């Protein structure tokens, strides 16, 4: 999988005019306003540790941590704290797939069975496009299915966890959210690029974005500033259950700091990672065969709030709750990551994003 770490001159020109409008803001919302909202939210919801970063155009205008990243060792949460991304891994898998499309190495509309030998033939063909839009009929977690503590060396090997199961419905006929569908996307990336998925993330997403902490969440590796994670059971705060996320890197197995996550968003909006046409495809809602809009593009949730386009993704898994939200037309990106399960961060991120955009208009 070959890709320059810098966008082409044509691509830089195409997006330069968009970004320049957001680079020289005379002011942004005061940092203390952002900090106050975040700390109030953290305390209100009893969250041990939370980190947030906000980017406007080419600048990160806010990056701070609140509370405690590791309660047992009394480690404070900072901007540099690294959290599991959970399902925000899905947009990153989608970017890798679209890079392969741009390189002529992947056709989104061919049967995955012909791309990944480990994926058996099913009753119906299923395509990468359908997988990226949660239209593929691949199952999600089964009721009561526990997290995996087995380590897998590749996403192709990890297909054994669900490859034998039948599709839930004819692909395209229904929208059904599926982490395992994105695990299969990761296997497609490995097959068509010839690279391990984690290596592809590092070379083709993290490095071009300048996002050094964006990586696979390898539980065996020493990751500086990695947060511990917690779950609340009744009134008691407990350590989250163990999980080795190597079985689902494309669906929910990456980690990052909040500033590096918004660097990914900045690179995406700037056209560094994929071109304008790919972004338009990824950020357009998909439809079922009956014509029903799903509110999900290819790897991203898409919508409009008060007339403003919103592109986002949230995440929830053992140890964390996460969200990434972008206002592409305003050049704004917000990442909010915390180490407590079961938290809804989307409204908070949207409030922060609109405040940053409003301040930039002054």
Secondary structure, DSSP 8 states (H G I E B T S, - for coil): ----SS--HHHHHHHHHHHHHHHS-S--S-HHHHHHHHHHHHHHTT-SEEEEEEEETTEEEEEEEEEEEETTTTEE--TT-EEE-GGGHHHHHHHHHHHHHHTTS--TTSBGGGT-TTS---SS--BHHHHHTT-S------TT--------S-TTGGGGGTTTS--SS-TTS-----HHHHHHHHHHHHHHH-S-HHHHHIIIIIHHHT-TT-EE--TTS--TTB---EEEETTEEEE-----GGGGHHHH-EEEEHHHHHHHHHHHHTTSSS-HHHHHHHTS--B-TT--B-SB-SSSEEEEETTEEEEEEEEEETTEEEEEEEEGGGTEEEEEEESBTT---HHHHHHHHHHHHHHHT-
